[in-house]
């Protein structure tokens, strides 16, 4: 049975949005910049969706900040199940409109995203926006047009929303244990304000997972890597800077 989380309201650091993830916020001066765009990179099973769900769930339950989850892939019922396993009842927050969840066809254009989401963000006073995963959206882009230009248009629009954006991106691991990124994800790394990398070897044990903040503008951040674990209450950074 998932361990229930204690729900408490906390003060946020000036100009920062706390993730509420144990051990993470003190690595980056109290959290993510409130109007920044951040890329969360990791291989399959590294913990990207868990990180995103904690960012949204804690935003509502601890800091009174509404969120938006934009999905290009997972079924919502699977998303809800993943949250429940770690003590996060995302479905109840969706019913209260504290977390809005929108599933888009990966072939949706930037204009379609704008039309659907801009009004929603204003009406629901949304402060946190997550996209998961960006790779699926990239596959659906019109290859007859400049893919990088389409991606730039998306990132530029997200930046203008004046909210904290967290984008999940998939990486592949090669035979040498290194992480391989597509050219589009590499482009995202240069375009965003912050880059958080999650690593998982898949061998199990305490040393299996590591987290590193490789980029965060206007932030004196710890550069890691640090070990982390995924528990029945989500991600915990267990390494000490």
C-alpha positions in Angstrom: 0.0 0.0 0.0 1.3 3.4 -0.9 2.4 5.5 2.0 0.2 8.6 2.4 1.9 12.0 2.1 1.5 14.6 4.8 -0.1 17.6 3.1 1.2 20.9 4.3 1.5 24.4 2.9 5.0 26.0 2.8 6.4 29.3 1.9 8.2 29.3 -1.5 11.6 30.9 -2.1 11.4 34.3 -3.8 11.4 33.8 -7.6 11.6 30.0 -7.3 9.1 27.2 -7.5 10.0 24.3 -5.1 9.7 20.8 -6.5 9.2 19.4 -3.0 11.4 16.5 -4.0 13.5 15.5 -1.0 17.0 16.7 -1.3 16.6 18.4 -4.7 15.6 22.0 -4.1 18.7 22.8 -2.0 20.8 21.8 -5.0 19.5 24.8 -7.0 19.0 27.7 -4.5 15.5 26.6 -3.5 13.9 25.3 -6.7 13.3 26.0 -10.3 13.0 29.6 -11.5 9.3 30.5 -11.6 9.2 31.6 -15.3 11.8 29.2 -16.7 11.8 26.4 -19.2 13.5 23.2 -18.0 14.4 19.9 -19.7 14.3 16.6 -17.8 16.4 14.0 -19.6 16.6 10.3 -18.8 16.6 6.8 -20.3 13.6 4.5 -19.9 12.7 3.8 -16.3 15.0 6.6 -15.0 12.2 8.3 -13.1 11.1 11.2 -15.4 7.4 10.7 -15.0 7.7 10.3 -11.2 9.7 13.6 -11.1 7.0 15.4 -13.1 4.2 14.0 -11.0 5.9 15.1 -7.8 6.5 18.5 -9.2 2.8 18.9 -10.0 1.4 17.2 -7.0 3.6 19.0 -4.5 2.9 22.2 -6.3 -0.8 21.9 -5.4 -0.6 20.2 -2.0 2.4 22.1 -0.5 2.6 25.4 -2.4 -0.9 26.1 -3.6 0.1 26.3 -7.2 -2.0 24.8 -10.0 -0.4 22.7 -12.7 -0.9 21.4 -16.2 0.2 18.0 -17.6 0.4 17.7 -21.4 0.7 14.1 -22.4 1.7 12.9 -25.9 1.9 9.2 -24.9 0.7 7.5 -21.7 -2.9 6.6 -21.0 -4.4 8.7 -18.2 -5.4 5.6 -16.2 -1.7 4.5 -16.2 -0.7 7.9 -15.1 -3.1 7.8 -12.2 -1.9 4.4 -11.2 1.7 5.5 -11.2 0.8 8.4 -8.9 -1.2 6.2 -6.5 1.7 3.8 -6.0 3.7 6.7 -4.6 1.0 8.3 -2.5 -0.1 10.9 -5.1 -3.8 11.0 -6.0 -3.5 12.9 -9.2 -7.0 12.0 -10.3 -8.6 13.8 -7.4 -6.6 16.9 -8.2 -7.7 16.7 -11.8 -11.3 16.5 -10.7 -10.8 19.7 -8.6 -9.1 21.3 -11.7 -6.0 21.9 -9.5 -4.0 19.8 -12.0 -5.3 19.9 -15.6 -4.4 16.9 -17.8 -4.6 17.2 -21.6 -3.7 14.4 -24.0 -2.7 15.6 -27.4 -2.2 13.8 -30.7 1.6 13.9 -31.4 0.8 15.5 -34.8 -0.8 18.5 -33.2 0.6 21.8 -34.5 2.0 24.5 -32.2 -1.1 26.6 -33.2 -3.4 23.8 -32.0 -1.5 23.7 -28.7 -1.8 27.4 -28.3 -5.5 27.5 -29.0 -6.3 24.8 -26.5 -3.9 25.7 -23.7 -3.5 29.5 -23.6 -7.0 30.1 -22.3 -6.8 27.1 -19.9 -3.6 28.4 -18.3 -5.2 31.8 -17.6 -8.6 30.5 -16.4 -7.1 27.9 -14.0 -4.2 30.2 -12.8 -1.7 27.6 -13.8 1.9 28.1 -12.6 3.5 24.7 -13.5 3.3 23.2 -17.0 4.8 19.7 -17.9 5.2 18.0 -21.3 5.8 14.2 -21.4 7.5 13.0 -23.5 8.8 15.6 -26.1 10.3 12.8 -28.2 6.9 11.6 -29.2 5.9 15.1 -30.3 9.1 15.4 -32.3 8.3 12.2 -34.2 4.9 13.7 -35.3 6.3 17.0 -36.6 5.9 17.6 -40.3 9.1 16.4 -41.9 8.4 18.5 -45.0 9.1 21.6 -42.9 12.1 22.6 -40.9 11.8 20.4 -37.8 14.1 22.6 -35.7 12.0 25.7 -36.7 8.9 23.9 -35.5 10.5 23.0 -32.2 11.8 26.5 -31.8 8.3 27.8 -32.3 7.0 25.5 -29.6 9.7 26.4 -27.1 9.3 30.1 -27.8 5.6 29.9 -27.2 6.1 28.1 -23.9 8.6 30.7 -22.8 6.0 33.5 -23.4 3.6 31.8 -21.0 5.5 33.1 -18.0 5.1 29.8 -16.1 7.6 27.2 -15.0 7.8 24.6 -17.7 9.3 21.1 -17.3 9.8 19.0 -20.5 10.6 15.3 -20.3 13.0 14.0 -23.0 14.0 10.4 -23.6 17.7 9.4 -24.0 19.1 6.1 -25.2 21.9 4.3 -23.6 24.6 2.9 -25.9 26.7 -0.3 -25.4 29.3 1.7 -23.5 26.9 3.0 -20.9 26.8 6.5 -22.4 23.6 8.4 -23.1 22.8 9.2 -26.7 20.5 12.2 -27.5 18.8 13.0 -30.7 19.7 16.2 -32.5 16.4 17.7 -31.5 16.9 17.0 -27.8 20.4 18.4 -28.1 18.8 21.6 -29.6 16.4 21.7 -26.6 19.3 21.6 -24.2 20.7 24.8 -25.7 17.3 26.5 -25.9 16.0 25.9 -22.3 17.0 27.6 -19.1 17.7 24.4 -17.1 18.7 20.8 -17.8 18.2 18.0 -15.2 19.6 14.6 -16.1 18.5 11.3 -14.6 20.6 8.2 -15.0 19.6 4.6 -14.4 21.8 1.6 -15.1 19.0 -0.9 -14.5 21.2 -3.2 -12.3 19.3 -2.3 -9.1 20.6 -1.3 -5.7 21.3 2.1 -4.1 24.0 3.1 -6.7 21.7 2.3 -9.6 20.3 5.9 -10.0 22.0 9.3 -10.2 20.8 12.8 -10.8 22.7 15.8 -12.2 21.8 19.4 -12.8 24.0 20.1 -15.8 22.5 23.6 -16.5 20.4 26.2 -14.7 20.7 29.8 -15.7 20.9 32.5 -13.0 21.5 29.7 -10.4 24.5 28.7 -8.4 23.6 25.0 -8.6 25.3 21.9 -7.5 26.7 20.0 -10.6 26.5 16.5 -9.2 26.0 13.7 -10.0 24.2 12.6 -6.8 22.6 9.2 -6.0 18.8 9.1 -5.7 16.2 6.5 -5.0 12.5 6.0 -6.0 10.5 5.1 -2.9 6.8 4.6 -2.1 6.7 8.4 -1.7 8.6 9.2 -4.9 12.1 10.4 -5.6 14.6 11.1 -2.8 18.1 12.5 -3.5 20.2 10.5 -1.1 23.7 11.6 -2.1 25.1 14.6 -0.2 26.6 17.6 -2.0 
